Amino acid sequence: MIHRDPDDQGPAVPIRPARRRIWTRVLVVVLVVVAMTLRGAAVLWTDFLWFSSVDRSSVWQTILFNRIGLVIVAGILAVAFIAINLFLAERLSPRLTVASIEGARDEMVERFQMMAEAYATRIYVGVALFFGLLMGLGASGLWQDFLLFQNSQSFGVPDPVFANDVGFYVFRLPFWRDLFQFGFQLVVWTTFLTAALHYLNGGIVVQQDVRRISSGVKVHLSVLLAIVALLKAWGYRLDQYDLLFSNRGAVLGATYTDVNAQLPALRLMVWVAIIVGILLLINIRIKGWSLPAVAGGLWLAASVLVATLYPTLVQRFSVEPKELSQEAEFIDRHITATRDAYGLSGVTARGFAASPDLDDEDIANNSLTVDNLRLWDPGVLKEAYVQLQELRTYYQVDDVDTDRYVIDGKLTQVMLSARELAPALDPAESNWTNDHLIFTHGFGVVASPANDVSVEGQPQFLVGDIPLNVTAEELTLTQERIYFGEVAAEGSFVIVGTREREVDSLTADANDLTFNSYDGTGGVQVGGLIRRAAFALRFGDTNTVLSGLITPDSRVLMVRNIQDRLEKVAPFLAQDSDPYLVIVDGEMRWIVDMYSTSTRYPYSQRANTSRLAATAHPSTLPNNFNYVRNSVKAVIDPFNGDMSLYIVDQDDPIIRAYASIFPDLFASIDAMPDEIKQHFRYPEDLFRVQSDMYGRYHVTA
């Protein structure tokens, strides 16, 4: 097709290529959207399959359904509120063009009015849906605050200012704050959109020397602005509670200025905002905007003079010259709260009279301690393990743990490490089959006593080599394979039970490989073509579909890093940076300490987490927490990946709340085998945090 302008004497202009380019771009966009949608659906479905495989589908459903519910409710409220106001603005429109007023002319307004005559409903609905979708999607991230609000627990400790239980600040105040922010943002955005629409419809005229607002528009905007003011009054009320986390004074928490100046100021600001809201409503019946102008000036003056300047002057001239005497009461509150929040209030100080005189009788009376004095530093021992016991390039010794076992009738301190599959193969060995089907697991442990050294200066191995050479019967393994551990890369996967056998062990002379096929219950069964396609989309790996080595009975082992697994089923709990391996009844088990934390414990000091950054594995303790409990110990099977999360601190209100939300996720400590309890140790990250806090808060004010 050729288009020629009648007034143009030049050559004809072809337009078909331009249309083709447009349709090509549209097609590309559609294909990208379809691909992203399919991948999102694949990830969602395979996540459900994974949660089902570890018997935690109820966790997946609870989180997903609450997120969806919040999106729907928040989205509907936002769409309805915005749409009602936009259609109301349309109804109130005087439909006067700017050109009809004293000869002024606004081309943009006139064009909009011409277009709106035909497409007004579509435009308003589209705008409402767009902003409603944004606000709805934003609400999906509030699922945790919402569920804790519904399942709030009591701490049994009142705050010293408002006499509210600490549970109010941990469980309820965060969601009230979420609701305020949602409502405030919704009304502010709606006011802005409504004012813009009134301008485009001619209800508001700001052109050259013409200034005009119709009476209907004035009523509409006055009501919306009044709602903004009343919501802000609620915000000032919530700000009063947040004073318990103030850092204005000598310590964290509401100090002298906060209690005696900022709190009264915020109480006054509540009434100022209410009065402003009332004046805006009264303005509906009064001509002009002088009353709102006075109200706005009053609000601004109160904000600057009362809420900002007055507390600053009190702090500078009343507190700082005699800070210790003014803040003593509040420092005492801070110390008490910090001790409670970090579990230090029950610490008993006992003196230890050290003596330089040590004789044979003292040694004999403390033989258990002396016999287990550790000679090996974990860092030095790890280097020895790596050199002597990794044995193959595809194995990795990552961390050395300390444990205790009864060996030959004596309690012995033992240091051990898992021999895991390296997260990446040597480039010369790496291909898809090797990476995902053949090299699938680590093999056994390396163990040696903490207090013994061979004549060559090397560890005296209790367990070592491949096949395993065990010199301590108590450390004999009946299942030696490690499919789930500390070093597996995030997002990596292997497929087991395929037609290709897995590299397993070495022959007795250590010259040849032995092979094995996985016979456990871990992972997700591959199933038919649709499942294979879903996994291919998830991993971005077409071989998952195309490989003829995979059967319907094969199993996909994904999320193989034990900390990633726990993060997936319990994202609301922090983890210790050092999981440790134990041997129980011939089987290996990983133990991971998990923490309940909060940033909302009134008056409590925030933790210094800088010491945690130096650990081998990153701690997931948040940076600004001010409450912590070692509430859960997780036990993970390295062979099947089974997880058991045991509640070890029933007095912790936070874990009680989560146990109420996810009743199928946790088990009581009473259900844990005694053989595993014997290997418990004090959590390393908790010890670092508590020792740091106790060093600063062991004295009274």
C-alpha positions in Angstrom: 0.0 0.0 0.0 1.3 3.5 -1.0 0.2 6.7 0.6 0.7 10.0 -1.2 -0.1 13.5 0.1 -2.1 15.4 -2.6 0.1 18.5 -2.0 3.3 16.5 -2.1 4.9 16.1 -5.5 7.7 13.9 -4.2 8.0 10.1 -4.5 5.4 7.8 -2.9 6.0 6.8 0.7 5.6 3.1 1.6 4.0 2.6 5.0 3.8 -1.2 5.2 7.4 -1.6 6.5 6.5 0.8 9.4 3.5 -1.3 10.2 5.5 -4.4 10.1 8.0 -3.0 12.6 5.2 -2.0 14.9 3.7 -5.5 14.8 7.1 -7.1 15.2 7.7 -5.1 18.4 4.2 -5.9 19.7 4.9 -9.6 19.0 8.2 -9.4 20.8 6.6 -7.8 23.8 3.8 -10.4 23.9 6.3 -13.3 23.7 8.4 -11.8 26.5 5.2 -11.4 28.7 4.1 -15.0 27.9 7.6 -16.3 28.7 7.8 -14.5 32.0 4.3 -15.7 32.9 5.1 -19.3 32.0 8.3 -19.1 34.1 6.5 -17.5 37.0 3.8 -20.3 36.9 6.6 -22.9 36.7 8.4 -21.5 39.7 5.1 -21.3 41.6 4.2 -24.9 40.8 7.6 -26.4 41.4 7.8 -24.5 44.7 4.5 -26.2 45.7 5.9 -29.6 44.7 9.1 -28.9 46.8 7.1 -27.8 49.8 5.0 -30.9 49.5 8.1 -33.1 49.2 9.3 -31.8 52.6 5.8 -32.0 54.2 5.5 -28.2 54.5 2.8 -27.5 51.9 0.7 -25.8 54.6 3.4 -23.2 55.1 3.5 -22.5 51.3 -0.3 -22.2 51.3 -0.6 -20.0 54.3 1.9 -17.5 53.0 0.6 -17.5 49.4 -3.1 -17.2 50.3 -2.5 -14.4 52.8 -0.4 -12.5 50.2 -3.1 -13.0 47.6 -5.8 -12.0 50.1 -4.0 -8.8 51.0 -3.4 -8.0 47.3 -7.1 -8.5 46.6 -8.5 -6.6 49.6 -6.0 -3.7 49.3 -6.4 -3.6 45.5 -10.2 -3.6 45.7 -10.2 -0.8 48.3 -7.8 1.3 46.4 -9.5 0.8 43.0 -12.9 1.5 44.5 -11.8 4.7 46.4 -9.9 6.1 43.4 -12.6 5.2 40.9 -15.4 6.7 43.1 -13.5 10.0 43.4 -12.6 10.1 39.7 -16.2 9.5 38.6 -17.4 12.0 41.2 -15.0 14.5 39.8 -16.4 13.9 36.4 -19.9 14.4 37.7 -19.0 17.6 39.4 -17.2 18.9 36.3 -18.7 22.2 35.0 -17.5 21.3 31.5 -16.3 24.8 30.8 -13.4 25.2 28.6 -10.7 27.7 29.7 -11.3 29.6 26.5 -14.8 30.5 27.7 -13.3 32.5 30.6 -12.0 35.9 29.7 -10.5 34.7 26.4 -8.0 32.4 28.1 -7.1 29.2 26.2 -5.4 26.0 27.4 -4.9 23.6 24.5 -4.1 20.6 26.7 -7.4 21.0 28.6 -9.4 21.3 25.5 -7.8 18.2 23.9 -8.5 16.2 27.1 -12.1 17.3 27.2 -12.6 16.3 23.5 -11.1 12.9 24.2 -12.9 12.4 27.5 -16.3 12.7 25.8 -15.7 9.3 24.1 -13.3 7.5 26.5 -13.9 9.0 30.0 -15.1 5.7 31.6 -12.2 3.7 30.1 -9.7 6.3 31.2 -10.9 6.6 34.8 -11.2 2.8 35.2 -7.8 2.3 33.7 -6.2 4.9 36.1 -8.0 3.4 39.1 -6.9 -0.1 38.1 -3.3 0.9 37.6 -2.9 2.7 40.9 -5.0 0.0 42.7 -2.8 -2.7 41.3 0.4 -0.9 42.5 -1.0 -0.5 46.0 -2.4 -4.0 46.1 1.0 -5.5 45.1 2.7 -3.4 47.7 0.3 -4.8 50.4 1.4 -8.4 49.6 4.6 -7.7 51.5 2.7 -7.1 54.7 1.7 -10.7 55.2 4.0 -11.2 58.1 2.8 -8.1 60.0 -0.8 -9.2 59.3 -0.4 -12.7 60.6 1.5 -11.6 63.7 -1.2 -9.1 64.3 -3.8 -11.8 64.2 -1.8 -14.2 66.4 -0.3 -11.7 68.8 1.0 -12.9 72.2 1.7 -11.3 75.5 5.2 -10.8 76.9 3.9 -10.2 80.4 6.1 -7.0 80.5 4.5 -3.6 80.5 6.3 -0.6 79.0 7.1 2.2 81.5 5.5 5.0 79.6 2.1 3.9 78.3 1.8 0.6 80.3 1.2 -1.4 77.2 2.4 -5.0 77.0 5.6 -5.3 75.0 3.6 -7.6 72.7 1.7 -4.5 71.5 4.9 -3.1 70.0 6.1 -6.4 68.6 2.9 -7.7 67.1 0.3 -5.0 66.8 1.9 -1.6 66.3 3.7 -2.6 63.0 0.4 -3.6 61.3 -1.3 -0.4 62.6 1.5 1.5 61.1 1.1 -0.4 57.8 -2.6 0.4 57.7 -1.9 4.1 58.3 0.7 4.3 55.6 -1.6 2.5 53.1 -4.6 4.8 53.9 -2.5 7.9 53.9 -0.8 7.1 50.6 -4.2 6.1 49.1 -5.9 9.4 50.0 -2.9 11.6 49.0 -2.7 9.9 45.6 -6.4 10.1 45.1 -6.4 13.8 46.1 -3.7 14.5 43.6 -5.4 12.6 40.8 -8.8 14.2 41.6 -7.3 17.7 41.6 -5.6 17.0 38.2 -8.9 15.7 36.8 -10.8 18.8 38.0 -8.2 20.9 36.3 -8.5 19.0 33.0 -12.3 19.2 33.2 -12.3 22.9 33.8 -13.3 22.8 37.5 -10.0 24.4 38.4 -8.7 27.2 36.3 -5.2 28.5 36.6 -4.4 30.4 33.4 -2.7 33.8 33.1 -4.7 36.1 35.4 -7.6 33.8 35.8 -8.0 31.8 39.1 -11.2 29.9 39.5 -12.4 26.8 41.5 -16.0 25.7 41.1 -18.1 25.2 44.2 -18.5 21.4 43.6 -14.8 21.0 43.2 -14.2 23.0 46.4 -16.5 20.6 48.3 -14.8 17.6 46.9 -11.2 18.7 47.5 -12.1 20.0 51.0 -13.4 16.6 52.0 -10.4 14.8 50.7 -8.0 17.2 52.4 -9.9 16.8 55.6 -9.5 13.0 55.4 -5.7 13.6 54.9 -5.7 15.7 58.1 -7.6 13.2 60.1 -5.4 10.4 59.0 -2.4 12.4 59.9 -3.9 12.8 63.4 -3.9 9.0 63.7 -0.3 9.1 62.5 0.7 11.5 65.3 -0.9 9.1 67.7 1.2 6.2 66.4 4.3 8.4 66.5 3.8 8.7 70.3 4.3 4.9 70.7 7.4 5.1 68.4 9.0 7.4 71.0 9.9 4.2 72.9 12.5 3.6 70.1 13.9 7.1 70.0 17.6 7.6 69.7 17.5 11.3 70.7 18.9 11.0 74.2 21.8 9.3 75.9 20.3 5.8 75.3 17.8 4.2 72.9 14.2 4.7 74.1 12.0 7.5 75.4 14.3 9.7 77.4 13.7 12.9 79.3 13.0 15.1 76.3 10.9 12.5 74.6 8.7 12.0 77.6 8.5 15.6 78.8 8.5 17.5 75.5 8.1 15.4 72.4 5.2 13.4 73.8 3.1 16.4 74.9 3.9 18.0 71.5 2.7 15.0 69.6 -0.5 14.9 71.7 -1.1 18.5 70.8 -0.4 17.8 67.1 -3.1 15.2 67.2 -5.6 17.9 68.1 -4.1 20.4 65.7 -4.6 17.9 62.8 -8.2 17.2 64.0 -8.9 20.9 64.1 -7.5 21.4 60.6 -9.7 18.5 59.4 -12.8 20.1 60.9 -11.9 23.5 59.5 -11.6 22.0 56.0 -15.1 20.5 56.4 -16.4 23.8 57.6 -14.9 25.4 54.6 -17.5 23.6 52.5 -20.1 26.1 53.6 -17.8 29.2 53.4 -16.8 31.1 50.3 -13.1 31.3 49.4 -10.1 29.4 50.8 -9.1 31.7 53.6 -10.1 29.2 56.3 -8.0 26.4 54.9 -5.1 28.8 54.5 -5.4 29.7 58.2 -5.6 26.0 59.1 -2.6 25.2 57.0 -0.6 28.0 58.6 -1.7 26.8 62.0 -0.5 23.3 61.2 2.8 24.4 59.8 3.5 26.7 62.8 2.6 24.0 65.3 4.8 21.5 63.4 7.8 23.8 63.5 7.4 25.5 66.9 5.8 22.8 69.0 6.8 19.4 67.5 10.4 20.4 66.4 11.8 23.5 68.0 10.4 23.0 71.5 11.9 19.5 72.1 15.2 20.7 70.6 15.4 23.6 73.0 14.5 21.3 76.0 17.2 18.8 75.0 19.8 21.6 74.5 19.1 23.7 77.6 17.5 21.5 80.1 19.0 18.0 79.5 22.5 18.4 78.1 23.9 20.7 80.9 22.9 18.0 83.5 22.4 14.9 81.4 23.3 12.2 84.0 20.7 13.4 86.6 18.0 14.1 84.0 18.5 10.8 82.2 19.2 8.5 85.2 15.6 7.1 85.3 15.6 6.5 81.6 19.0 4.9 81.5 17.8 2.4 84.2 14.8 1.6 82.0 17.1 1.1 79.1 19.4 -1.3 81.0 16.5 -3.4 82.3 14.9 -3.7 78.9 18.2 -4.6 77.2 18.9 -7.3 79.7 15.4 -8.7 79.3 15.5 -8.5 75.5 18.8 -10.4 75.2 18.0 -13.0 77.8 20.6 -11.6 80.3 18.3 -10.7 83.2 18.7 -14.1 84.8 22.5 -14.1 84.7 24.1 -14.8 88.1 27.7 -13.5 88.7 30.0 -15.9 90.6 33.5 -15.2 91.6 36.3 -17.5 90.6 39.4 -17.5 92.8 42.2 -18.5 90.5 45.2 -20.2 92.0 48.7 -20.4 90.4 49.4 -23.5 92.4 48.6 -26.7 90.4 49.5 -30.1 91.7 48.8 -33.7 90.7 45.8 -33.9 92.9 44.2 -31.0 91.1 44.8 -32.6 87.8 43.4 -35.9 89.0 40.3 -34.2 90.3 39.8 -32.5 86.9 40.9 -35.3 84.6 37.9 -35.0 82.3 38.7 -31.4 81.6 42.5 -31.9 81.3 42.1 -35.0 79.1 40.0 -32.9 76.6 42.1 -29.8 76.4 41.9 -28.9 72.8 45.3 -28.8 70.9 43.9 -28.2 67.5 42.8 -24.8 66.2 39.8 -25.3 63.8 41.5 -23.2 61.1 44.7 -25.1 61.2 42.9 -28.4 61.4 40.8 -27.5 58.4 44.0 -27.0 56.3 45.2 -30.5 57.4 41.8 -32.0 56.5 41.9 -30.3 53.1 45.3 -31.5 52.3 44.9 -35.1 53.6 41.2 -35.9 53.2 39.6 -34.1 50.3 41.1 -36.8 48.1 39.4 -35.7 44.9 38.9 -32.4 43.3 35.1 -32.8 43.4 35.1 -33.0 47.2 35.3 -30.1 49.6 35.9 -29.9 53.3 34.4 -26.6 54.3 34.1 -26.3 58.0 35.4 -28.1 61.1 32.9 -28.6 64.0 33.5 -29.5 67.6 31.4 -32.2 69.3 31.7 -34.8 72.0 31.3 -38.6 71.9 31.8 -41.4 74.4 34.7 -43.3 72.8 36.1 -46.4 74.6 33.9 -45.5 77.6 35.3 -41.9 77.9 33.7 -38.6 77.0 36.0 -37.3 74.2 36.0 -34.0 72.4 36.0 -34.7 68.7 36.5 -32.4 65.8 34.8 -33.4 62.5 33.9 -32.2 59.1 31.7 -33.3 56.3 33.3 -34.3 53.0 30.8 -32.5 50.7 30.5 -32.3 46.9 32.3 -29.2 45.8 29.9 -26.5 44.5 31.6 -26.5 41.1 33.5 -29.2 39.3 36.9 -28.7 37.7 36.4 -27.2 34.2 38.0 -30.2 32.6 35.3 -32.5 34.2 32.3 -30.1 33.9 29.5 -30.9 31.5 25.7 -31.1 31.9 25.7 -34.9 32.7 28.5 -34.7 35.1 27.2 -31.5 36.8 23.6 -32.7 37.3 23.5 -36.5 37.0 26.8 -38.1 37.9 28.5 -36.0 40.6 25.6 -35.6 42.9 26.8 -36.1 46.5 29.6 -35.9 49.0 30.9 -38.9 51.0 31.3 -39.4 54.7 33.1 -37.4 57.4 36.6 -36.7 58.6 37.0 -36.9 62.4 39.8 -36.7 64.9 40.2 -36.1 68.6 40.7 -32.5 69.7 43.6 -33.4 72.1 45.7 -35.8 70.1 48.4 -35.5 67.4 50.3 -38.1 65.5 54.0 -38.4 65.6 54.1 -36.7 62.2 52.3 -33.7 63.7 49.1 -34.6 61.8 45.6 -35.3 63.1 45.0 -38.7 64.7 42.0 -39.7 62.5 39.1 -41.5 64.0 37.3 -41.5 60.7 39.0 -40.8 57.3 39.8 -41.9 53.8 37.5 -43.4 51.2 36.2 -46.1 51.7 35.9 -44.9 55.3 38.5 -46.1 57.7 36.8 -45.9 61.1 38.9 -46.5 64.3 36.2 -45.5 66.7 33.2 -47.8 66.6 31.0 -45.1 68.0 31.5 -43.1 64.8 30.6 -45.8 62.3 28.2 -44.7 59.6 25.4 -46.7 58.1 24.6 -44.0 55.6 27.7 -42.2 54.2 26.3 -40.1 51.4 25.7 -36.3 51.7 23.2 -34.8 49.3 22.4 -31.8 51.4 25.0 -29.7 53.1 26.6 -26.3 53.7 28.4 -25.7 50.4 25.8 -26.4 47.7 25.4 -23.3 45.5 22.1 -21.4 45.5 19.9 -22.4 42.6 21.9 -25.6 41.9 20.2 -28.9 41.4 21.0 -32.5 40.7 18.7 -35.3 39.3 19.1 -38.7 40.9 17.6 -42.1 40.1 18.4 -41.7 36.4 19.7 -44.2 33.9 23.2 -42.8 34.6 24.8 -44.1 37.8 26.3 -41.6 40.3 30.0 -41.5 41.3 29.9 -42.8 44.8 33.1 -44.0 46.4 36.5 -45.5 45.7 37.6 -49.1 45.7 39.7 -50.5 48.6 42.9 -49.7 46.8 41.6 -46.1 46.1 42.5 -46.5 42.4 39.0 -46.9 40.9 35.6 -45.3 41.3 32.5 -47.1 42.6 29.0 -46.1 41.6 25.6 -45.9 43.2 21.9 -45.0 42.4 20.0 -42.9 44.9 17.4 -45.0 46.8 16.2 -42.3 49.2 13.0 -40.3 49.4 14.4 -36.8 49.0 13.5 -34.4 46.3 10.6 -34.1 43.9 9.7 -36.9 41.5 10.2 -35.8 37.9 7.0 -37.4 36.6 5.7 -36.7 33.1 6.5 -34.2 30.4 4.6 -31.2 32.0 6.6 -31.5 35.2 9.9 -31.8 33.2 8.9 -28.7 31.3 8.2 -26.8 34.5 11.6 -27.7 35.9 13.2 -26.7 32.6 11.6 -23.3 32.9 12.5 -22.9 36.5 16.2 -23.7 35.9 16.4 -22.3 32.4 17.8 -25.7 31.4 16.3 -27.4 28.3 18.3 -30.6 29.0 15.9 -31.3 31.8 13.3 -32.0 29.1 15.5 -33.3 26.3 17.8 -35.8 28.2 16.9 -39.4 27.6 18.7 -40.4 30.8 15.9 -39.0 33.0 13.0 -41.2 33.8 9.6 -40.5 35.4 10.9 -42.0 38.6 13.9 -39.8 38.7 14.0 -37.2 41.5 15.0 -33.6 41.3 17.1 -32.5 44.4 17.0 -28.7 44.6 17.5 -26.2 47.4 20.4 -28.5 48.6 22.0 -25.9 50.9 20.7 -26.6 54.4 20.5 -22.9 55.2 18.6 -22.1 52.0 16.2 -25.0 52.9 15.5 -23.5 56.3 15.2 -20.0 54.8 12.5 -21.3 52.5 10.3 -23.0 55.1 10.9 -20.5 57.9 11.9 -17.1 56.3 10.9 -15.3 59.5 13.6 -17.0 61.6 17.2 -16.0 61.6 19.9 -18.7 61.5 23.2 -19.1 63.2 26.2 -18.8 60.9 27.7 -22.1 61.9 25.6 -25.2 61.4 27.3 -28.3 62.9 27.3 -32.0 61.9 26.7 -34.8 64.4 26.7 -38.6 64.2 23.7 -40.3 65.9 23.1 -44.0 65.7 25.3 -44.4 62.6 23.6 -41.5 60.7 24.7 -38.0 60.1 22.5 -35.0 61.1 23.0 -31.3 60.6 21.9 -29.1 63.5 21.2 -25.4 62.9 20.3 -23.0 65.7 17.5 -20.6 64.7 16.5 -17.3 66.3 13.4 -15.3 66.9 14.2 -11.7 66.6 12.5 -8.3 66.7 13.4 -4.7 66.2 10.5 -3.6 68.3 11.4 -4.2 71.9 10.9 -0.9 73.8 14.0 0.7 75.3 16.3 -2.2 74.3 19.6 -1.4 72.6 20.2 -2.6 69.1 22.7 -5.3 68.6 26.2 -4.7 67.2 26.4 -7.3 64.5 29.9 -6.3 63.2 31.5 -9.3 65.0 29.1 -11.7 63.1 30.5 -10.5 59.7 33.8 -12.2 60.3 32.3 -15.7 60.5 32.9 -18.3 57.7 29.2 -18.4 56.8 27.0 -15.3 56.9 24.6 -15.0 59.8 21.1 -14.1 58.9 20.5 -12.1 62.1 19.1 -8.7 61.0 21.3 -5.7 61.4 19.1 -3.7 63.7 17.4 -6.3 66.0 17.0 -5.5 69.7 15.5 -8.8 70.9 16.7 -12.3 70.3 16.0 -15.8 71.5 17.4 -19.2 70.4 13.9 -20.5 70.1 14.3 -23.3 67.5 16.9 -26.0 66.8 16.6 -27.5 63.3 17.7 -31.0 62.5 18.3 -31.9 58.8 19.1 -35.3 57.3 22.0 -35.0 54.8 20.7 -37.9 52.7 17.0 -37.2 52.3 16.9 -33.5 53.2 14.2 -34.1 55.8 13.8 -31.1 58.2 12.6 -31.1 61.8 12.2 -27.8 63.6 12.0 -28.2 67.3 10.9 -25.4 69.6 13.4 -25.3 72.5 12.1 -22.0 74.1 8.4 -22.3 74.8 8.6 -19.0 76.8 9.4 -16.9 73.7 6.2 -15.1 72.6 7.4 -14.7 69.0 7.9 -18.4 68.4 4.5 -19.0 70.1 2.9 -16.6 67.6 4.6 -18.4 64.6 3.6 -21.8 66.0 0.0 -20.5 66.0 0.3 -19.3 62.4 2.1 -22.5 61.2 1.0 -25.3 63.4 2.5 -28.0 61.1 5.9 -26.4 60.9 7.2 -27.0 64.4 7.5 -29.9 66.9 8.0 -29.8 70.6 11.5 -30.4 72.0 9.9 -33.3 73.8 9.6 -35.1 70.4 13.3 -34.8 69.8 15.4 -38.0 70.3 17.6 -37.8 73.4 20.5 -39.0 71.3 20.4 -35.7 69.4 19.9 -33.6 72.5 23.2 -34.8 73.8 25.0 -33.0 71.0 23.4 -29.6 71.6 25.9 -26.7 72.0 25.4 -23.1 72.9 24.8 -21.1 69.7 27.9 -19.2 68.5 26.2 -16.1 67.2 24.0 -15.8 70.2 27.1 -16.1 72.5 28.8 -13.3 70.5 25.8 -11.0 70.7 25.1 -11.7 74.4 28.8 -11.4 75.5 29.0 -8.0 73.7 25.8 -6.8 75.4 26.7 -8.2 78.8 30.1 -6.4 78.6 28.2 -3.1 78.3 25.2 -3.8 80.5 26.4 -5.9 83.4 26.3 -2.8 85.7 23.3 -0.8 86.9 22.7 2.8 86.2 
